[in-house]
């Protein structure tokens, strides 16, 4: 990681973290009326380490817990926040919510309310880009819970036989919704890749540099026509399954491990970031503007949905 | 397979589909075909023959037996600008991929203004062919309930050809059903530019006494029933909807206003079936014109048996259709 990349990593990590923290605070403040939100505090290094490789033509398929993916991928922050909080000016006019953020202009083909469902889309998108001569590759995030869905297995196999230019990133946060992954998952997700004849790698998902390095190799393979790669990035979910989840299922010590698993101080220990304070101030200023603007906006009052055939 | 250059083409149903695919792949390089057995094998029913040779492995793709991945990949392709035609061998198997069709394809356009998800899921209905309970269901009603999906079920070679072309050119997801038995029937087919618009019914027999609304496998036997009734002096107007969503309300309502009677004939299970929806709409829109209750005929609520003879006891036949129509005209 060059100093410039480390600085960019810090800025994106902070944008994800502070956006998420402010969003959680706004939920506590009653600003999220009539809908739900998923937080990814602690998991940011996976999104950022991957997104640092993003080229303009690359496309992303994300998950129900995908707001940080969207931030790292470059979705307009105001449009994203407005969609999360159901305000006008959201990516879907505030009608769809954070599980349905689709922003083709920034290459985000969708967060997703169905666990595992984005992977088949990513295979088709990646193959479709290749067919049209685009240099773009597909990236799909999925959780360790999703790793046990049929869609994920079907997609890994199809990606392998089509040699789709695809980077499959398992953001393994230790939970399948509210159940410990150890109770739901046989073997490791990275090892499953070998069953489909594609490379799989276990990565420390709390280390943005480790994710960056592994993702770099995976992007290079995809761009060179060498097919898909599976990265299992073991990370840490600081919060519950949803914002407001009482986490009765979770041991208190586990819920308090953010300081030891936090990717931000870890990056700072390894890299002296030039003008760190300036980066932090820039992030806060930007988020001040976005939150003040968006949370003051009205909510859509009618179902002004795009017309669809059928 | 084409007729002489001066006359209309006369093709079997599968050849009509094959011709439509060749023409659309030729016309628009964004069109791709994917599914089990579609490339090297040329399709289980022959519908994709020679596509691989003509258009290559990038645009004509074999897949594993992975229905979710097939439909999901088609959605992903559509999201990056292609127009995929995904084959799911029998509509019974589409349950395996319903998430991708219902939760992804149908909903994505609502999540981004201006986004279109142009794709066709093409799937067969295997009624009365001895294929058993999991290859014989008419499930158009399941998918007709989903906002964002169009559902077409043509039943002649001409409509198989023309409607498939319309479905491929449509900007949203279309479930395109084919009666497997009808793929072997022969009939005239339009030229490369003849498109049968989605949502336009075919009034395939005019009549003054009763409007019979149907589609798919039931068209042929409904026409047979109408022919038999004509000998008794009962003139049945047969309307083949061809597209179940969106359906041609205008054609049906106009007909019922003239005939004052309506019978909806479906292969689908009658209870909670698509025929009930058509009947209810006719009842509401044409109440003052009706001389009899709007009636439905469909399959009973039973699991399809596996032999042809037994399956014919399940699915409406021409004599049962004629009996019901006759009762309504008394």
Interface residues (C-beta under 8 A of the other chain):
Chain A: X59 X61 X91 X92 X93 X95 X96 X100 X101 X102 X103 X104 X109 X110 X112 X113 X114 X117 X119 X120 X121 X122 X123 X124 X125 X126 X127 X128 X129 X131 X132 X134 X138 X150 X151 X154 X155 X157 X158 X161 X162 X305 X306 X308 X309 X310
Chain B: X32 X58 X59 X61 X63 X64 X66 X67 X68 X69 X71 X72 X73 X74 X75 X76 X77 X78 X79 X80 X81 X82 X84 X99 X100 X103 X104 X106 X107 X108 X109 X110 X111 X112 X113 X114 X115 X146 X147 X148 X149 X150 X151 X170 X171 X172 X173 X174 X198 X245 X246
